[in-house]
Amino acid sequence: MEIAYNDSKLEVVEYKINKIVFGFKEMQSSIQQGITSFKQRIIFIDKRVLELEAEKKVVIAARNFKEVARITIEAKSMCVEKESI
């Protein structure tokens, strides 16, 4: 009878451990998805900043200083966002 009681307790402990392990696996998956999302955003920002720098050179040559200011603000904003990731 004591063995059956201990087996029953062991099953409860195993169930709780499995539940915790499952929870950790879900968290790990969620964290991995977040990391992937951040990496993709950083890649996008890097590409966009390069595009903006090229566009800025053209706009400077055209002496469109309002557009230069807009591009500069956008590029700086993206760099700040990247730093916050």
Secondary structure, 3 states (H helix, E strand, C coil): CHHHHHHHHHHHHHHHHHHHHHHHHHHHHHHHHHHHHHHHHHHHHHHHHHHHHHHHHHHHHCCCHHHHHHHHHHHHHHHHHHHHC
